[in-house]
Amino acid sequence: MAVPAPVFARPEGATEACRITDPAVTEASGLAALPGGGYLVENDSNPDPKKTRLFYLDADCKVTRSVGYPTTARDPEDLAVGRDGTVWIADIGDNSPLTGGSGKRRDTIALWTLAPGAKSMKIHRLRYPDGTPRDAEALMIDGSGRPVIVTKDPSGQVFRLDTPLPTDNAEGAPLTAVGRFEATHTGTSNPWGFLGEGFVTGAAVSPDGTRAVVRTYADAYEFDVPDGDVAKAITTGTPRVIPLPDEPQGEGIAYTPDGRDFLTVSDQPGPVSILRYTVQRPKPSPSPVVSSPAAAPKPSPGAVAAAGPDRRGKVALLTGAFVVVTIGLVAGVARRARRR
């Protein structure tokens, strides 16, 4: 994991918005808040395709409606609601054999859309530009209506669809590689320890499109999006980091309809709570006034030389630690990974 210079925002602690108890909802890996109240969640992959569904919940987390897929969904992992009310489901999971996958990786990934008032979903098949399979769990829709996908691995790769969205296509439309989202070592307590700080498990865009958030098992990274270009914001911007400590397996994240707070949910087989985080975002610092060039002295060459190796050393240390922890915890990850 790289070491950016994030700004830490203080959450006031999580409160329970409501608790999902319906046995039909299992392993909710994606979450969205509906403008009129209530929520959307979708089940992760399931050996019984009939159980892999999209669920509409009321404000008390009671299921009011569910929608199935016209054909089998492979591994839905995230969802989003577009500015026009279209529901997007990211069928983009693809575990490797090391993390519980079958060994038969995907040639294409898919997005499913449910237009307002529609009774059935449409499928849109995509592919990574180099043809290499990747596991991903995060989807965002940018200001131009383009899907943005972030892969799950630390230093997650960011891809965007820059061509028209295909529908019912057999050959996947190629995505464009935009850059990388960089997680950092935060020390936030989570079930996966150091490993959980890097794996990207969900993402969302605020209702007004001016902010975007990418989450790991441990933290939320929020970025300002001044021009609607979500991919640019999360690959080049400075994040505000909000700890999401000790969620059982935190994967879903969404903004509240007013865009102020975060909602999260864990991918669990039984009853699970939707949590609400009220965040106090730091106010921007005023620009310093420099009266003359002498007021801002340049650091000495010795100071620059001392600072450089320290940063590189941190990166090397984190990289080495990550390799060690990955080897030690891969068995645990495999046990908790979904079957394909």
GUNUVO-228649 format. One line per field, with one value per residue (C-alpha): x, y, z; residue in one letter. Coordinates in steps of 0.2 Angstrom, whole numbers. Example, Ala and Ser with C-alpha at 12.3 -4.5 7.8 and 13.67 -1.06 7.14 Angstrom:
x <- [62;68]
y <- [-22;-5]
z <- [39;36]
type <- [A;S]
END
This chain:
x <- [0;6;7;-3;-5;-24;-34;-42;-61;-68;-84;-95;-98;-109;-128;-139;-151;-161;-158;-161;-169;-177;-169;-170;-157;-140;-123;-128;-112;-120;-130;-139;-151;-167;-172;-189;-183;-178;-163;-157;-146;-141;-136;-119;-117;-126;-126;-145;-146;-164;-157;-146;-158;-160;-170;-180;-181;-192;-185;-186;-176;-192;-191;-205;-200;-187;-181;-172;-160;-166;-151;-139;-129;-111;-105;-114;-104;-110;-124;-127;-142;-139;-145;-160;-165;-158;-152;-135;-128;-110;-108;-89;-83;-70;-61;-45;-42;-32;-47;-60;-64;-67;-51;-62;-59;-71;-68;-81;-89;-106;-117;-135;-147;-165;-173;-187;-203;-195;-200;-184;-165;-154;-136;-121;-105;-88;-70;-53;-43;-28;-39;-32;-46;-48;-58;-68;-81;-83;-94;-98;-107;-99;-106;-107;-116;-100;-97;-81;-74;-61;-53;-52;-33;-23;-18;-34;-34;-47;-57;-70;-81;-78;-88;-107;-115;-119;-134;-137;-120;-110;-93;-88;-85;-67;-64;-51;-38;-37;-25;-25;-33;-21;-25;-14;-9;-22;-21;-40;-46;-55;-56;-43;-29;-17;-24;-41;-34;-30;-44;-57;-74;-86;-89;-102;-105;-115;-132;-127;-111;-99;-91;-86;-81;-71;-71;-60;-64;-57;-59;-69;-59;-69;-64;-71;-77;-78;-81;-90;-75;-75;-60;-49;-54;-50;-34;-26;-36;-32;-44;-52;-51;-65;-62;-75;-69;-73;-87;-89;-86;-89;-92;-107;-106;-118;-122;-138;-151;-145;-127;-120;-118;-112;-122;-113;-118;-108;-108;-115;-125;-138;-146;-136;-137;-136;-125;-125;-109;-111;-95;-87;-78;-63;-65;-52;-38;-35;-21;-6;-1;18;24;40;51;61;46;45;63;68;74;92;99;102;84;78;89;84;65;66;73;61;46;53;57;39;33;46;41;22;25;36;23;9;18;20;3;-5;4;-1;-20;-24;-31;-43;-48;-51;-63;-73;-74;-90;-91;-93]
y <- [0;17;31;46;61;60;71;61;65;61;50;52;33;22;20;7;13;-3;-22;-34;-50;-57;-74;-71;-58;-67;-59;-42;-35;-19;-5;11;23;27;46;43;33;15;5;-7;-22;-36;-54;-60;-76;-91;-110;-107;-94;-90;-83;-71;-56;-37;-32;-16;-12;1;12;-2;-14;-24;-32;-24;-31;-42;-43;-58;-59;-64;-76;-82;-68;-74;-64;-47;-37;-19;-7;11;22;34;52;46;33;18;4;-3;-19;-24;-42;-41;-53;-66;-74;-83;-101;-94;-85;-99;-97;-112;-109;-105;-86;-75;-69;-55;-46;-38;-24;-26;-11;-9;7;16;7;-8;-26;-34;-31;-28;-35;-26;-36;-28;-34;-28;-20;-33;-48;-52;-58;-47;-48;-32;-26;-8;2;21;30;47;63;58;42;31;16;16;0;-2;-19;-27;-29;-16;-2;-6;-3;9;6;16;13;26;19;18;6;-11;-21;-40;-41;-57;-50;-38;-20;-15;-4;10;9;26;23;17;20;21;15;19;11;17;5;4;-11;-24;-43;-44;-34;-26;-35;-27;-10;-13;-23;-12;-19;-5;13;26;44;57;61;78;70;81;68;50;37;21;9;-5;-18;-4;13;25;36;51;63;79;78;95;91;75;65;51;41;56;61;44;42;60;68;69;59;62;45;40;25;11;0;-18;-21;-40;-40;-22;-22;-10;8;22;40;46;55;71;67;71;54;36;20;3;-15;-31;-47;-59;-75;-70;-54;-39;-21;-6;7;25;36;54;62;79;84;96;113;118;128;146;148;155;173;174;192;188;174;175;170;153;146;131;116;112;98;88;89;84;69;64;65;55;39;39;39;26;16;17;11;-4;-8;-8;-19;-32;-33;-35;-50;-58;-55;-61;-77;-80;-75;-82;-98;-87;-77;-93;-100;-84;-82;-86;-102;-100]
z <- [0;-4;9;3;15;19;30;44;47;64;64;79;80;71;75;69;56;56;56;42;48;33;30;11;13;14;12;7;-1;-9;-2;-8;0;-9;-11;-4;10;12;5;-8;-5;-16;-11;-15;-26;-20;-25;-28;-42;-36;-20;-29;-29;-28;-12;-9;10;19;33;46;34;30;13;2;-15;-23;-41;-49;-63;-81;-82;-69;-61;-57;-42;-38;-27;-27;-32;-36;-41;-55;-56;-67;-54;-63;-52;-57;-50;-52;-56;-55;-42;-48;-34;-38;-32;-18;-11;-13;-32;-43;-54;-69;-70;-80;-98;-95;-80;-81;-75;-73;-74;-68;-76;-66;-68;-77;-71;-77;-78;-93;-94;-100;-102;-100;-101;-94;-108;-106;-104;-87;-74;-59;-43;-40;-27;-30;-43;-45;-58;-63;-68;-86;-82;-85;-74;-64;-56;-43;-41;-24;-22;-13;-24;-33;-51;-58;-74;-83;-98;-111;-125;-126;-114;-124;-119;-121;-129;-130;-132;-118;-121;-117;-101;-100;-87;-78;-64;-46;-29;-16;2;17;33;46;60;61;70;58;57;44;53;41;26;29;27;9;1;-8;-4;-10;-16;-19;-26;-16;-23;-29;-37;-28;-18;-19;-7;-8;7;13;27;39;32;20;9;3;-11;-18;-36;-43;-61;-61;-65;-52;-59;-59;-41;-33;-43;-40;-26;-8;3;19;29;40;51;50;65;69;56;54;35;29;11;7;8;3;6;15;3;10;6;23;32;27;28;28;29;32;21;33;32;45;52;49;54;42;51;50;52;56;50;55;40;43;36;23;30;24;11;20;16;11;12;3;-4;12;22;14;15;5;15;15;4;19;25;8;8;25;21;5;12;27;15;4;19;25;8;8;26;22;6;15;30;17;9;26;32;15;16;34;32;15;22;33;18;8;22;22;3;-7;-17;-36]
type <- [M;A;V;P;A;P;V;F;A;R;P;E;G;A;T;E;A;C;R;I;T;D;P;A;V;T;E;A;S;G;L;A;A;L;P;G;G;G;Y;L;V;E;N;D;S;N;P;D;P;K;K;T;R;L;F;Y;L;D;A;D;C;K;V;T;R;S;V;G;Y;P;T;T;A;R;D;P;E;D;L;A;V;G;R;D;G;T;V;W;I;A;D;I;G;D;N;S;P;L;T;G;G;S;G;K;R;R;D;T;I;A;L;W;T;L;A;P;G;A;K;S;M;K;I;H;R;L;R;Y;P;D;G;T;P;R;D;A;E;A;L;M;I;D;G;S;G;R;P;V;I;V;T;K;D;P;S;G;Q;V;F;R;L;D;T;P;L;P;T;D;N;A;E;G;A;P;L;T;A;V;G;R;F;E;A;T;H;T;G;T;S;N;P;W;G;F;L;G;E;G;F;V;T;G;A;A;V;S;P;D;G;T;R;A;V;V;R;T;Y;A;D;A;Y;E;F;D;V;P;D;G;D;V;A;K;A;I;T;T;G;T;P;R;V;I;P;L;P;D;E;P;Q;G;E;G;I;A;Y;T;P;D;G;R;D;F;L;T;V;S;D;Q;P;G;P;V;S;I;L;R;Y;T;V;Q;R;P;K;P;S;P;S;P;V;V;S;S;P;A;A;A;P;K;P;S;P;G;A;V;A;A;A;G;P;D;R;R;G;K;V;A;L;L;T;G;A;F;V;V;V;T;I;G;L;V;A;G;V;A;R;R;A;R;R;R]
END
